[in-house]
């Protein structure tokens, strides 16, 4: 998968051909601090490939031409997005506090 569309000219997600060295961009490139590249978690290749190739049934060429954002959009389009749980109201909290007062012994 490509990081973004501009990396298509011979480069890959690991910064192959076409990527300029960090020193050409200044000491703060690419993450805005001195001392080199910040530690980032590695990209989750196995789950991404399982989702793209196995679940979405993409052809390998189509999968590898996608950016991670495009894969995310395809998965959201296929399965929707999770809706956040509605937070409890004051009435809900009051009911829970009445039902389960602090310091009470509960059989459990």
C-alpha positions as CSV (number, residue, x, y, z in Angstrom):
1,X,0.0,0.0,0.0
2,X,1.2,3.5,-0.7
3,X,1.4,6.1,2.0
4,X,-0.3,8.7,-0.3
5,X,-0.8,9.3,-4.0
6,X,2.3,11.3,-4.5
7,X,4.6,8.3,-3.6
8,X,3.6,6.4,-6.7
9,X,6.6,7.3,-8.8
10,X,8.8,4.4,-7.9
11,X,8.4,4.7,-4.1
12,X,6.7,2.4,-1.7
13,X,5.5,2.7,1.9
14,X,9.0,1.9,3.2
15,X,10.5,4.9,1.4
16,X,12.1,3.3,-1.5
17,X,13.1,5.1,-4.7
18,X,11.9,8.7,-5.0
19,X,12.2,9.6,-1.3
20,X,14.7,12.2,-0.4
21,X,16.9,11.8,2.7
22,X,15.9,13.6,5.9
23,X,18.9,15.9,5.7
24,X,17.6,17.4,2.5
25,X,14.5,18.6,4.4
26,X,16.3,20.1,7.4
27,X,16.9,18.7,10.9
28,X,13.2,18.7,11.8
29,X,11.9,16.6,9.0
30,X,9.6,14.6,9.0
31,X,8.1,14.8,12.5
32,X,8.9,18.3,13.6
33,X,11.6,17.6,16.2
34,X,15.3,17.1,16.3
35,X,17.1,13.8,16.8
36,X,15.7,11.8,13.9
37,X,12.5,10.1,13.2
38,X,10.0,9.6,16.1
39,X,9.1,6.1,17.1
40,X,5.9,5.0,15.6
41,X,4.0,1.7,15.8
42,X,4.6,-0.4,12.7
43,X,1.8,-0.6,10.2
44,X,-0.5,-3.5,10.9
45,X,0.1,-5.3,7.7
46,X,-1.5,-8.7,8.6
47,X,-4.9,-7.2,9.6
48,X,-4.8,-4.8,6.6
49,X,-4.2,-7.6,4.2
50,X,-6.8,-9.8,5.8
51,X,-9.4,-7.0,5.5
52,X,-8.5,-6.0,2.0
53,X,-7.8,-9.3,0.4
54,X,-9.9,-11.6,2.5
55,X,-12.9,-9.6,3.6
56,X,-13.3,-7.0,0.9
57,X,-12.0,-9.5,-1.8
58,X,-9.9,-6.9,-3.5
59,X,-7.5,-8.0,-6.2
60,X,-3.9,-7.8,-5.0
61,X,-3.1,-5.0,-7.5
62,X,-6.0,-3.0,-6.3
63,X,-5.1,-3.5,-2.6
64,X,-1.5,-2.5,-3.1
65,X,-2.5,0.6,-5.1
66,X,-4.7,1.8,-2.2
67,X,-3.6,4.2,0.6
68,X,-4.4,3.3,4.2
69,X,-7.1,6.0,4.2
70,X,-8.7,4.5,1.1
71,X,-8.7,1.0,2.8
72,X,-10.3,2.5,5.9
73,X,-12.9,4.3,3.7
74,X,-13.7,1.0,1.9
75,X,-14.1,-0.9,5.2
76,X,-16.4,1.9,6.6
77,X,-18.4,1.8,3.4
78,X,-18.8,-1.9,3.6
79,X,-19.5,-2.3,7.3
80,X,-20.5,1.2,8.5
81,X,-19.1,3.0,11.4
82,X,-19.5,2.3,15.1
83,X,-21.7,4.7,16.8
84,X,-20.5,6.0,20.2
85,X,-22.6,4.9,23.2
86,X,-24.9,7.6,24.5
87,X,-23.6,8.9,27.8
88,X,-25.9,8.3,30.8
89,X,-28.2,11.1,31.8
90,X,-28.4,12.6,35.3
91,X,-31.5,10.6,35.8
92,X,-29.7,7.4,34.8
93,X,-26.9,8.1,37.2
94,X,-29.3,9.0,40.0
95,X,-31.1,5.6,39.5
96,X,-27.9,3.7,39.5
97,X,-26.8,5.5,42.7
98,X,-30.1,4.7,44.4
99,X,-29.9,1.1,43.3
100,X,-26.2,0.6,44.2
101,X,-25.3,3.0,47.1
102,X,-21.6,3.4,48.1
103,X,-20.6,1.2,51.0
104,X,-23.4,-1.3,50.6
105,X,-22.6,-5.0,50.6
106,X,-23.7,-6.7,47.4
107,X,-24.3,-10.4,46.9
108,X,-22.4,-11.3,43.8
